[in-house]
Amino acid sequence: MASSSQQSGMNVDHNREPGPLMKLLLQRPRGNNDTSLKTEENKVPEKDLNWYLPLHKAALRGDWEDARRFFDQDPDAVTAKITRTSETVLHIAVGTTKAIHFVEKLLELIPREAVTSLRNEMGDTALHYAATLGNVEAAKLLVAHNPDLTNTWNGSLLPLHVAAGYAHREMVSYLLTVTRDDMEPNLFADESGAKLLNLVIVAEFYDVALHLVRLYPRLATLRSSAGNTALSMLAGKPSAFPSGSRLNFWQRVIYSCVPVKFENTRCPKGGGDMENPPISSHICVHICSWVGLFGGHNLSVCQKLHEVLWEAIERLVPHVKHIRNIKLMHQQNLQLVKCLCMEVTGLDYSTAALIFRSPVLSGARLGISEIVEEILESFPPAIWSRDGEGHNIFLLAVIHRQENIYNLLHQMNEHKQLATQLRDHKENTILHLAGKLAPPYQLNFVSGAALQMQRELQWYKEVEKYVQPDYKDRENSVGRTPALEFSEEHKDLVKEGEKWMKDAANSCTIAATLIATIAFAASITVPGGNDGDKGFPIFSKEKAFSIFAVSDAFSLFSSTASLLMFLSILTARYAEADFLYSLPKRLMIGLVTLFLSITSMMIAFSATIYLVFGDKKSWTLIPVAAFACLPVTLFVSLQFPLLVDMVCSTYCPGIFGKRSERLLY
């Protein structure tokens, strides 16, 4: 007897834990749509399954000649169940792209009406199989043979649902064009339409989701069998929005400049156009105006030049196209959220509040400020939504350290005083929650335990500005004040920060000590020696000697200052408050002075080499300078990112502040 893996053309591991898409697909109650299934289809075949192994193998190979000879011996094999899971040869054939000719010949032997009745034990037709595996060519042959396959249910799923569930974009696009929406039950009129919309969102086909909402606005307000709306599914996708994209500096520059072609049509009920022209478009217009090209018909010429420029850039730097696609996805999602919110606000108050509750809380938890901001603007009462533990969006923002959400306070009027005075079910105020340790995934965004402790202190100080004075000493259900909560939660981080600072100071102290020793020794034993009569250095009148003397002295002084700063770090008291300014400032000064001492030492050494061995030949400076730059470059590449992080974290405006002019409440 052949194994089940040999008898199935799909090779599906039924014991594997299903992923998010499969979990949505598996949420399908069998019921009203199962009318086309027949009980006799599930009967055990009379022949042993080994009889069909040659046909099974021929279908996998796409060998029509072997299959035809088998059909000559057994004509019933055309529609017989040939595997343990009741698959027919048509199911097996559509599972491989090598068998397209095989499928075409096989369909000539199967009557049009019989194709819809060929099901496996799960009720899947051959088109369901093609949708599962993304075989578009086979799907086109099946639909051409019997268009009713597109609207044939396997219980509660159409082939279109299955294609979206397995994230086959080309298959989804094709089936959307051939699936009819004029049949009963209507695909886009009930729960099945909501499930389809959720599936394409989970598959990250946001353009398809936007297309569906524009055609069938009612889908925005429907729930799937799991109780999820399209808005709640989007709220679980941080990377689909600008606030959730982790782009580096150069990627952000490209993102702000690259143009995208996005057909930003109006949402149902007349939603406005929300697309802003890209920065590069303004720049292009100004350049054209400056050179006298902008005006009348020359506008199109300028736009063409602009498009050609970016096409050339994309060819030279392929990564630019990736950034453009990210920006296009973000704009599609912003428009999709706007359309969804507009439809939900058209419902009655209680229903709208219920639908908005989950996405606004999820958006706050994951830091998707675009969703939260759009919901609050469309439905201001959503700001009072609370989860099962009594947390509103700002309490959740503090718990999960989502500054994008917390900064929305700066866009609110005096109602923000009420929004920040709420207490959860454990009597924790927002300051208590700021005193708790941040989630590990948020701490890891900051390098080093000392800077992590600094970020935690910044959060606590910022939240402290928005609470009433008596909240600073109010106890929660376990009898802790916010300050005590902070100390208890961060005592381990303080120890880690102390160890991190001392390890860094110890390492740098050794380097500073060596440089100071070398600089002091060089100042005594000057290059070339001294005049035996007067004791003056022999090269004292050379310009290179003056450079040596100044750089050597500067190296000695800066290394000594660096050594003193690192010693002060080793002897510090390491109180919680010291991590906010005192300790980072000392480490910054120590790193800067150490960098200056290394640089000046290399200059002094280069001047010495030129004086002693250069024989006044200027070309000798080129290789010496090149090698001298090596240690300086290494130090900058290894330590400069840390120094920049510390400077930005300590002295720059920081992560808190107003980000938009939109008034929320």
C-alpha positions as CSV (number, residue, x, y, z in Angstrom):
1,M,0.0,0.0,0.0
2,A,1.4,3.4,-1.0
3,S,2.0,6.0,1.7
4,S,-0.4,8.9,2.0
5,S,2.3,11.3,0.8
6,Q,2.6,9.4,-2.4
7,Q,-1.1,9.3,-2.9
8,S,-1.6,13.1,-2.6
9,G,-0.7,15.5,-5.3
10,M,-0.6,18.4,-2.8
11,N,2.0,17.0,-0.4
12,V,0.4,18.8,2.5
13,D,1.6,18.1,6.1
14,H,-1.6,17.8,8.0
15,N,0.2,17.7,11.4
16,R,1.9,21.0,10.9
17,E,0.8,24.0,13.0
18,P,-1.3,26.2,10.7
19,G,-0.1,29.8,10.1
20,P,-2.2,33.0,10.3
21,L,-3.6,32.6,6.8
22,M,-4.5,28.9,7.3
23,K,-6.1,29.7,10.7
24,L,-8.5,32.1,8.9
25,L,-9.2,29.5,6.2
26,L,-9.9,26.9,8.9
27,Q,-12.5,29.1,10.5
28,R,-15.3,27.8,8.2
29,P,-18.5,26.4,9.6
30,R,-19.9,23.8,7.2
31,G,-23.6,24.5,6.7
32,N,-25.9,26.3,4.3
33,N,-23.5,26.3,1.4
34,D,-22.8,22.6,1.4
35,T,-25.8,21.6,-0.7
36,S,-23.9,20.5,-3.7
37,L,-22.0,17.7,-1.9
38,K,-23.2,14.2,-2.4
39,T,-22.9,11.4,0.1
40,E,-22.0,8.8,-2.5
41,E,-18.8,10.8,-3.2
42,N,-17.3,9.7,0.1
43,K,-17.7,6.0,-0.4
44,V,-14.5,3.9,-0.2
45,P,-13.4,3.0,-3.8
46,E,-13.9,-0.6,-4.7
47,K,-10.5,-1.1,-6.2
48,D,-7.3,-1.1,-4.2
49,L,-5.5,2.3,-4.4
50,N,-2.3,0.6,-5.6
51,W,-4.1,0.0,-8.9
52,Y,-4.1,3.7,-9.6
53,L,-0.4,4.3,-8.8
54,P,0.7,4.3,-12.5
55,L,-2.0,6.9,-13.2
56,H,-1.0,8.9,-10.2
57,K,2.7,9.0,-11.3
58,A,1.7,9.9,-14.9
59,A,-0.3,12.9,-13.6
60,L,2.6,14.1,-11.5
61,R,4.9,13.8,-14.6
62,G,2.4,15.3,-17.0
63,D,2.7,12.1,-19.1
64,W,-0.5,12.0,-21.1
65,E,0.5,9.0,-23.2
66,D,0.8,6.8,-20.1
67,A,-2.4,8.1,-18.7
68,R,-4.3,7.6,-22.0
69,R,-3.2,3.9,-22.1
70,F,-4.4,3.5,-18.5
71,F,-7.7,5.0,-19.4
72,D,-8.0,2.6,-22.3
73,Q,-7.8,-0.2,-19.7
74,D,-10.0,1.5,-17.1
75,P,-12.3,4.2,-18.5
76,D,-13.8,4.8,-15.0
77,A,-10.4,6.0,-13.7
78,V,-11.0,9.4,-15.3
79,T,-13.3,10.3,-12.4
80,A,-12.3,7.7,-9.8
81,K,-10.9,8.5,-6.4
82,I,-7.3,7.5,-6.6
83,T,-5.8,8.6,-3.2
84,R,-6.7,8.0,0.4
85,T,-8.0,11.6,0.6
86,S,-10.4,10.9,-2.3
87,E,-8.5,13.0,-4.9
88,T,-9.1,12.4,-8.5
89,V,-6.5,12.4,-11.3
90,L,-7.7,15.9,-12.1
91,H,-6.8,17.1,-8.6
92,I,-3.3,15.6,-8.9
93,A,-2.7,17.1,-12.4
94,V,-3.5,20.7,-11.4
95,G,-1.0,20.4,-8.6
96,T,2.0,20.7,-11.0
97,T,2.7,23.3,-13.7
98,K,4.4,20.5,-15.8
99,A,0.9,18.9,-16.4
100,I,-0.9,21.8,-18.2
101,H,-1.2,19.8,-21.4
102,F,-2.2,16.8,-19.3
103,V,-5.0,18.9,-17.7
104,E,-6.2,20.2,-21.1
105,K,-6.4,16.6,-22.5
106,L,-8.1,15.3,-19.4
107,L,-10.8,17.9,-19.4
108,E,-11.8,16.7,-22.9
109,L,-12.7,13.4,-21.3
110,I,-14.7,14.9,-18.4
111,P,-18.2,16.2,-19.1
112,R,-18.7,19.9,-18.2
113,E,-21.4,19.2,-15.6
114,A,-19.3,16.5,-13.9
115,V,-16.3,18.7,-13.1
116,T,-18.1,20.4,-10.2
117,S,-18.9,17.1,-8.6
118,L,-15.3,15.8,-8.5
119,R,-14.4,16.5,-4.9
120,N,-11.9,15.2,-2.4
121,E,-12.9,14.3,1.2
122,M,-12.8,18.0,2.2
123,G,-15.2,19.0,-0.6
124,D,-12.5,20.7,-2.7
125,T,-12.9,20.8,-6.5
126,A,-9.9,20.8,-8.8
127,L,-10.2,24.7,-9.0
128,H,-9.8,24.8,-5.2
129,Y,-6.6,22.7,-5.6
130,A,-5.3,25.0,-8.4
131,A,-6.0,28.0,-6.1
132,T,-4.2,26.4,-3.2
133,L,-1.1,25.8,-5.3
134,G,-1.3,29.0,-7.4
135,N,-1.5,27.2,-10.7
136,V,-3.1,30.0,-12.8
137,E,-2.8,28.3,-16.1
138,A,-4.6,25.2,-14.8
139,A,-7.2,27.5,-13.3
140,K,-7.9,29.2,-16.6
141,L,-8.4,25.8,-18.3
142,L,-10.8,24.7,-15.6
143,V,-12.8,27.9,-15.7
144,A,-13.0,27.8,-19.5
145,H,-14.3,24.2,-19.3
146,N,-16.9,25.1,-16.6
147,P,-17.3,28.7,-15.3
148,D,-19.5,27.5,-12.5
149,L,-16.4,26.3,-10.7
150,T,-15.5,29.8,-9.6
151,N,-18.7,29.9,-7.5
152,T,-18.6,26.3,-6.2
153,W,-18.2,26.1,-2.5
154,N,-16.3,23.4,-0.7
155,G,-18.3,24.0,2.4
156,S,-17.9,27.6,3.1
157,L,-15.0,28.6,0.9
158,L,-14.8,29.5,-2.8
159,P,-11.5,29.1,-4.8
160,L,-11.1,32.9,-4.4
161,H,-11.0,32.5,-0.6
162,V,-8.4,29.7,-0.9
163,A,-6.2,31.6,-3.2
164,A,-6.2,34.6,-0.8
165,G,-5.6,32.3,2.1
166,Y,-2.4,30.9,0.5
167,A,-1.3,34.4,-0.6
168,H,-1.2,33.7,-4.4
169,R,-1.5,37.2,-5.8
170,E,-1.8,36.3,-9.5
171,M,-4.4,33.7,-8.7
172,V,-6.4,36.2,-6.6
173,S,-6.3,38.8,-9.4
174,Y,-7.5,36.3,-11.9
175,L,-10.3,34.8,-9.8
176,L,-11.6,38.3,-8.9
177,T,-12.2,38.9,-12.6
178,V,-14.1,35.6,-13.2
179,T,-16.0,35.1,-9.9
180,R,-19.6,36.2,-10.2
181,D,-21.2,38.3,-7.5
182,D,-24.8,38.0,-8.9
183,M,-25.5,34.5,-7.4
184,E,-27.1,33.5,-4.2
185,P,-25.7,33.5,-1.6
186,N,-23.8,36.6,-2.7
187,L,-20.1,36.4,-2.1
188,F,-19.8,40.0,-1.1
189,A,-23.0,40.4,0.9
190,D,-22.4,38.4,4.1
191,E,-19.8,36.8,6.2
192,S,-18.0,35.2,3.2
193,G,-17.2,38.7,1.8
194,A,-15.8,39.8,5.2
195,K,-13.7,36.7,5.3
196,L,-12.3,37.4,1.8
197,L,-11.4,40.9,2.8
198,N,-9.7,39.7,5.9
199,L,-7.8,37.1,4.0
200,V,-6.4,39.6,1.4
201,I,-5.3,41.9,4.3
202,V,-3.5,39.1,6.1
203,A,-1.9,38.2,2.7
204,E,-0.8,41.8,2.4
205,F,-2.6,42.4,-0.8
206,Y,-3.7,45.9,0.3
207,D,-4.4,47.1,-3.2
208,V,-6.9,44.3,-3.6
209,A,-8.5,45.1,-0.3
210,L,-8.9,48.7,-1.3
211,H,-10.4,47.7,-4.6
212,L,-12.9,45.4,-2.7
213,V,-13.9,48.1,-0.3
214,R,-14.5,50.6,-3.0
215,L,-16.7,48.2,-4.9
216,Y,-18.5,46.8,-1.9
217,P,-18.4,49.4,0.9
218,R,-20.6,47.2,3.2
219,L,-17.6,44.8,3.7
220,A,-16.1,47.5,5.9
221,T,-18.7,46.9,8.6
222,L,-19.0,43.1,8.4
223,R,-17.3,40.6,10.7
224,S,-15.9,37.3,9.8
225,S,-16.8,34.1,11.6
226,A,-13.9,34.8,14.1
227,G,-15.4,38.2,14.9
228,N,-12.7,40.2,13.0
229,T,-13.4,43.3,10.9
230,A,-11.1,44.6,8.2
231,L,-10.1,47.5,10.4
232,S,-9.0,45.2,13.3
233,M,-7.0,43.1,10.8
234,L,-5.2,46.2,9.6
235,A,-4.5,47.2,13.2
236,G,-2.4,44.1,13.5
237,K,0.0,45.1,10.6
238,P,2.4,47.7,11.9
239,S,4.8,47.4,8.9
240,A,1.9,48.4,6.6
241,F,2.1,52.0,7.8
242,P,4.9,54.6,8.0
243,S,4.9,54.6,11.8
244,G,5.7,50.9,11.9
245,S,8.5,50.9,9.2
246,R,12.0,50.8,10.5
247,L,13.9,52.7,7.8
248,N,17.5,53.9,8.2
249,F,18.6,57.5,7.5
250,W,19.2,57.0,3.7
251,Q,16.0,55.0,3.3
252,R,14.0,57.8,4.9
253,V,15.6,60.3,2.6
254,I,14.7,58.2,-0.5
255,Y,11.2,57.6,0.9
256,S,10.5,61.3,1.3
257,C,11.6,62.0,-2.3
258,V,10.6,59.1,-4.4
259,P,7.3,59.6,-6.3
260,V,4.6,57.0,-6.5
261,K,1.8,56.6,-9.0
262,F,-1.3,55.9,-6.8
263,E,-4.8,56.3,-8.1
264,N,-6.3,57.9,-5.0
265,T,-9.9,57.9,-6.0
266,R,-12.6,59.0,-3.5
267,C,-13.9,56.6,-0.9
268,P,-17.6,55.7,-0.9
269,K,-19.7,58.5,0.5
270,G,-17.4,61.1,-0.9
271,G,-14.2,60.8,1.1
272,G,-11.6,63.4,0.2
273,D,-8.3,63.0,-1.5
274,M,-5.6,62.5,1.0
275,E,-2.6,62.2,-1.2
276,N,0.1,64.9,-1.0
277,P,2.5,65.5,-3.8
278,P,5.9,64.1,-3.0
279,I,8.7,66.4,-2.1
280,S,10.6,65.6,-5.2
281,S,7.7,66.9,-7.3
282,H,7.9,70.3,-5.6
283,I,11.6,70.4,-6.2
284,C,11.2,69.5,-9.9
285,V,8.6,72.2,-10.3
286,H,10.9,74.8,-8.7
287,I,13.8,73.8,-10.9
288,C,11.6,74.0,-14.0
289,S,10.4,77.4,-13.0
290,W,13.9,78.6,-12.3
291,V,15.1,77.6,-15.8
292,G,12.0,79.0,-17.4
293,L,10.5,75.7,-18.5
294,F,7.5,75.6,-16.1
295,G,4.4,77.1,-17.6
296,G,1.5,75.9,-19.8
297,H,2.3,72.8,-21.9
298,N,5.8,72.6,-20.4
299,L,4.3,71.2,-17.1
300,S,3.9,67.8,-18.8
301,V,7.5,68.0,-20.0
302,C,8.7,68.7,-16.5
303,Q,6.7,65.7,-15.2
304,K,8.1,63.5,-17.9
305,L,11.6,64.5,-17.0
306,H,10.9,63.9,-13.4
307,E,9.6,60.3,-14.1
308,V,12.6,59.5,-16.4
309,L,15.0,60.7,-13.7
310,W,13.6,58.3,-11.1
311,E,13.4,55.5,-13.6
312,A,17.1,55.9,-14.3
313,I,17.8,56.0,-10.6
314,E,15.9,52.8,-10.0
315,R,17.9,51.0,-12.7
316,L,21.2,52.2,-11.2
317,V,20.0,51.5,-7.6
318,P,17.4,48.7,-7.5
319,H,16.8,49.2,-3.8
320,V,15.1,52.5,-4.7
321,K,12.3,50.5,-6.3
322,H,11.8,48.6,-3.1
323,I,11.4,51.9,-1.2
324,R,8.9,53.1,-3.8
325,N,6.9,50.0,-3.3
326,I,6.9,50.5,0.4
327,K,5.7,54.1,0.0
328,L,2.9,52.9,-2.4
329,M,1.8,50.3,0.1
330,H,1.7,52.9,2.9
331,Q,-0.5,55.3,0.8
332,Q,-2.8,52.5,-0.2
333,N,-3.3,51.5,3.5
334,L,-3.9,55.1,4.6
335,Q,-6.6,55.4,2.0
336,L,-8.0,52.0,3.0
337,V,-8.2,53.0,6.7
338,K,-9.9,56.2,5.7
339,C,-12.5,54.4,3.6
340,L,-13.1,51.8,6.4
341,C,-13.5,54.5,9.1
342,M,-15.9,56.4,6.9
343,E,-18.2,53.4,6.4
344,V,-18.2,52.4,10.1
345,T,-19.1,56.0,11.2
346,G,-22.2,55.6,9.1
347,L,-23.6,53.0,11.6
348,D,-25.4,53.6,14.8
349,Y,-23.4,54.9,17.8
350,S,-23.2,51.6,19.8
351,T,-22.3,49.5,16.7
352,A,-19.6,51.9,15.6
353,A,-18.1,52.1,19.1
354,L,-18.0,48.3,19.2
355,I,-16.3,48.0,15.9
356,F,-13.7,50.8,16.6
357,R,-12.8,49.4,20.0
358,S,-10.6,46.6,18.9
359,P,-8.6,48.4,16.2
360,V,-8.0,51.5,18.2
361,L,-6.6,49.5,21.2
362,S,-4.6,47.2,18.9
363,G,-3.2,50.2,17.1
364,A,-2.2,51.8,20.4
365,R,-0.6,48.6,21.6
366,L,1.5,48.2,18.4
367,G,2.2,51.9,17.8
368,I,0.2,52.4,14.6
369,S,-0.5,56.1,15.0
370,E,-2.1,56.4,11.6
371,I,-5.0,54.1,12.5
372,V,-5.5,55.5,15.9
373,E,-5.4,59.1,14.6
374,E,-7.9,58.4,11.8
375,I,-10.2,56.6,14.2
376,L,-10.2,59.4,16.7
377,E,-10.8,62.0,14.1
378,S,-13.7,59.9,12.6
379,F,-15.2,58.8,15.9
380,P,-13.8,60.9,18.9
381,P,-15.6,58.8,21.6
382,A,-13.2,55.9,20.7
383,I,-10.6,57.7,22.9
384,W,-12.5,56.2,25.9
385,S,-12.2,52.6,24.7
386,R,-10.7,50.4,27.3
387,D,-9.4,46.8,27.2
388,G,-10.1,44.0,29.7
389,E,-7.7,45.4,32.3
390,G,-9.0,48.9,32.1
391,H,-6.3,50.4,29.9
392,N,-7.2,53.1,27.3
393,I,-5.0,54.0,24.4
394,F,-2.6,56.3,26.4
395,L,-2.2,53.8,29.2
396,L,-1.4,51.1,26.5
397,A,1.0,53.5,24.8
398,V,2.9,53.9,28.1
399,I,2.9,50.2,28.9
400,H,4.3,49.3,25.4
401,R,6.5,52.5,25.1
402,Q,4.8,53.6,21.9
403,E,5.8,57.3,21.7
404,N,3.9,57.7,18.4
405,I,0.6,57.1,20.3
406,Y,1.6,59.0,23.4
407,N,2.5,62.1,21.4
408,L,-1.1,62.3,20.2
409,L,-1.7,64.0,23.6
410,H,0.0,67.1,22.1
411,Q,-2.7,67.2,19.5
412,M,-5.6,67.2,22.0
413,N,-7.3,70.0,23.8
414,E,-8.0,70.0,27.5
415,H,-9.6,66.6,27.3
416,K,-6.1,65.1,27.6
417,Q,-6.2,65.8,31.3
418,L,-9.1,63.4,31.6
419,A,-7.6,60.8,29.3
420,T,-4.4,60.6,31.4
421,Q,-6.2,60.4,34.9
422,L,-7.8,57.0,34.3
423,R,-6.7,54.0,36.5
424,D,-6.7,50.4,35.5
425,H,-8.3,47.5,37.4
426,K,-5.2,47.2,39.7
427,E,-5.4,50.9,40.7
428,N,-2.3,51.7,38.6
429,T,-2.2,55.3,37.3
430,I,-0.4,56.2,34.1
431,L,2.6,57.1,36.2
432,H,2.6,53.6,37.8
433,L,2.7,52.2,34.3
434,A,5.6,54.4,33.3
435,G,7.4,53.0,36.3
436,K,7.1,49.5,35.0
437,L,9.9,48.0,32.9
438,A,9.5,48.4,29.2
439,P,8.9,45.2,27.1
440,P,12.1,43.6,26.0
441,Y,11.4,44.3,22.3
442,Q,11.3,48.0,23.0
443,L,14.4,48.0,25.2
444,N,16.4,46.3,22.5
445,F,15.8,49.3,20.2
446,V,18.3,51.2,22.4
447,S,21.9,50.1,22.5
448,G,23.4,49.4,25.9
449,A,21.8,48.9,29.3
450,A,22.8,52.5,30.4
451,L,21.0,54.1,27.5
452,Q,18.1,51.8,28.1
453,M,17.9,53.1,31.7
454,Q,18.1,56.6,30.4
455,R,15.2,56.0,28.0
456,E,13.1,54.6,30.9
457,L,13.9,57.7,33.0
458,Q,12.9,59.9,30.1
459,W,9.5,58.1,29.8
460,Y,8.9,58.5,33.5
461,K,9.8,62.2,33.5
462,E,7.6,62.9,30.5
463,V,4.5,61.1,31.9
464,E,5.0,62.8,35.2
465,K,4.2,66.2,33.5
466,Y,0.6,65.1,32.7
467,V,-0.5,63.7,36.1
468,Q,-2.1,65.5,39.0
469,P,0.3,66.2,41.9
470,D,-1.5,63.8,44.2
471,Y,-1.0,61.0,41.7
472,K,2.8,61.1,42.2
473,D,2.3,59.6,45.7
474,R,-0.8,57.6,45.2
475,E,-0.5,53.8,45.8
476,N,-1.8,51.0,43.6
477,S,-3.4,47.8,44.7
478,V,-0.1,46.3,46.0
479,G,0.7,49.5,48.0
480,R,3.4,50.9,45.7
481,T,3.8,54.5,44.7
482,P,5.0,55.3,41.2
483,A,8.5,56.1,42.4
484,L,8.7,52.8,44.3
485,E,7.3,50.9,41.4
486,F,10.0,52.4,39.2
487,S,12.8,51.4,41.6
488,E,11.5,47.9,42.1
489,E,11.0,47.3,38.4
490,H,14.3,48.8,37.3
491,K,16.7,47.5,40.0
492,D,18.1,44.8,37.7
493,L,18.5,47.3,34.8
494,V,20.4,49.7,37.1
495,K,22.9,46.9,37.9
496,E,23.2,46.0,34.2
497,G,23.7,49.7,33.3
498,E,26.4,50.0,36.0
499,K,28.2,47.0,34.7
500,W,27.9,48.2,31.1
501,M,29.3,51.7,32.0
502,K,32.2,50.3,34.0
503,D,33.2,47.8,31.3
504,A,33.2,50.5,28.7
505,A,35.2,52.8,31.1
506,N,37.7,50.1,31.9
507,S,38.4,49.4,28.3
508,C,38.8,53.0,27.3
509,T,40.9,53.7,30.4
510,I,43.5,51.3,29.2
511,A,43.7,52.9,25.8
512,A,43.9,56.4,27.3
513,T,46.7,55.4,29.7
514,L,48.7,53.9,26.8
515,I,48.3,57.1,24.7
516,A,49.3,59.3,27.6
517,T,52.4,57.3,28.3
518,I,53.5,57.3,24.7
519,A,52.8,61.1,24.3
520,F,54.8,61.9,27.5
521,A,57.7,59.7,26.4
522,A,57.7,61.3,22.9
523,S,57.8,64.8,24.4
524,I,61.1,63.9,26.2
525,T,62.8,62.0,23.5
526,V,62.1,64.3,20.6
527,P,62.7,63.1,17.0
528,G,66.3,63.5,15.9
529,G,67.6,64.2,19.4
530,N,69.0,67.3,21.0
531,D,71.9,69.6,20.2
532,G,74.8,68.6,22.5
533,D,75.9,72.2,23.1
534,K,72.7,74.0,23.9
535,G,70.2,71.1,24.4
536,F,67.7,72.3,21.8
537,P,66.1,69.8,19.5
538,I,67.9,69.4,16.2
539,F,64.8,69.8,14.1
540,S,63.3,72.7,16.1
541,K,63.3,75.0,13.2
542,E,61.4,72.6,10.9
543,K,57.7,73.2,10.4
544,A,57.1,69.4,10.8
545,F,58.7,69.6,14.2
546,S,56.2,72.4,15.3
547,I,53.4,70.1,14.1
548,F,54.8,67.3,16.1
549,A,55.2,69.4,19.3
550,V,51.6,70.8,19.2
551,S,49.9,67.5,18.3
552,D,52.0,65.5,20.9
553,A,51.1,68.0,23.6
554,F,47.4,67.9,22.6
555,S,47.5,64.1,22.6
556,L,48.9,64.1,26.1
557,F,46.4,66.6,27.5
558,S,43.3,65.1,25.8
559,S,44.3,61.5,26.8
560,T,44.8,62.7,30.4
561,A,41.3,64.4,30.3
562,S,39.8,61.2,28.9
563,L,41.5,59.1,31.6
564,L,40.1,61.4,34.3
565,M,36.5,61.2,32.8
566,F,36.6,57.4,32.7
567,L,38.0,57.2,36.3
568,S,35.0,59.4,37.3
569,I,32.7,56.9,35.7
570,L,34.3,54.0,37.7
571,T,33.9,55.9,41.0
572,A,30.4,57.2,40.4
573,R,27.5,56.3,42.8
574,Y,25.2,54.9,40.1
575,A,21.9,56.2,41.4
576,E,18.9,56.0,39.2
577,A,18.9,59.7,38.4
578,D,22.5,59.6,37.3
579,F,21.6,57.7,34.2
580,L,19.6,60.6,32.9
581,Y,22.4,63.1,32.3
582,S,25.4,62.7,34.5
583,L,26.8,59.3,33.4
584,P,26.0,59.7,29.7
585,K,27.6,63.1,29.7
586,R,30.8,61.7,31.3
587,L,31.0,58.9,28.8
588,M,30.4,61.2,25.9
589,I,33.2,63.6,27.0
590,G,35.5,60.6,27.6
591,L,34.9,59.2,24.1
592,V,35.4,62.5,22.4
593,T,38.6,63.3,24.2
594,L,39.9,59.7,23.5
595,F,39.1,60.2,19.8
596,L,41.0,63.5,19.8
597,S,44.0,62.0,21.6
598,I,44.2,59.1,19.1
599,T,44.0,61.5,16.1
600,S,46.6,63.9,17.5
601,M,48.9,61.0,18.3
602,M,48.7,59.8,14.7
603,I,49.5,63.3,13.5
604,A,52.5,63.5,15.8
605,F,53.7,60.1,14.7
606,S,53.4,61.1,11.0
607,A,55.4,64.2,11.6
608,T,58.1,62.2,13.3
609,I,58.3,59.8,10.4
610,Y,58.6,62.6,8.0
611,L,61.4,64.4,10.0
612,V,63.5,61.3,10.6
613,F,63.0,59.2,7.5
614,G,61.4,61.5,4.9
615,D,64.5,63.4,4.0
616,K,62.3,66.4,3.2
617,K,60.5,64.5,0.4
618,S,56.8,65.5,0.5
619,W,55.6,62.4,-1.3
620,T,56.5,60.3,1.8
621,L,53.6,62.0,3.6
622,I,51.0,60.2,1.4
623,P,51.6,56.6,2.5
624,V,52.2,57.7,6.1
625,A,49.0,59.7,6.2
626,A,47.1,56.8,4.7
627,F,48.2,54.3,7.3
628,A,47.7,56.9,10.1
629,C,44.1,57.2,9.1
630,L,43.5,53.5,9.6
631,P,43.2,53.5,13.5
632,V,41.3,56.7,13.4
633,T,38.8,55.3,10.9
634,L,38.4,52.1,13.0
635,F,37.7,54.0,16.1
636,V,35.1,56.2,14.4
637,S,33.4,53.2,12.7
638,L,33.2,51.3,16.0
639,Q,32.4,54.0,18.5
640,F,30.8,56.8,16.6
641,P,27.4,55.2,16.3
642,L,27.3,54.8,20.1
643,L,28.4,58.4,20.5
644,V,25.7,59.7,18.2
645,D,23.0,57.7,20.0
646,M,24.1,59.1,23.3
647,V,24.2,62.7,22.0
648,C,20.8,62.4,20.4
649,S,19.3,60.7,23.4
650,T,20.6,63.2,25.9
651,Y,20.6,66.6,24.1
652,C,18.3,66.3,21.1
653,P,14.6,67.1,21.2
654,G,13.9,63.4,21.8
655,I,11.0,61.1,21.0
656,F,8.4,63.3,22.6
657,G,6.6,66.3,21.1
658,K,4.0,67.4,18.7
659,R,4.1,65.5,15.4
660,S,1.0,66.8,13.5
661,E,-1.3,69.8,13.3
662,R,-4.5,67.6,13.3
663,L,-6.7,68.4,16.2
664,L,-8.1,65.2,17.7
665,Y,-10.5,66.0,20.5
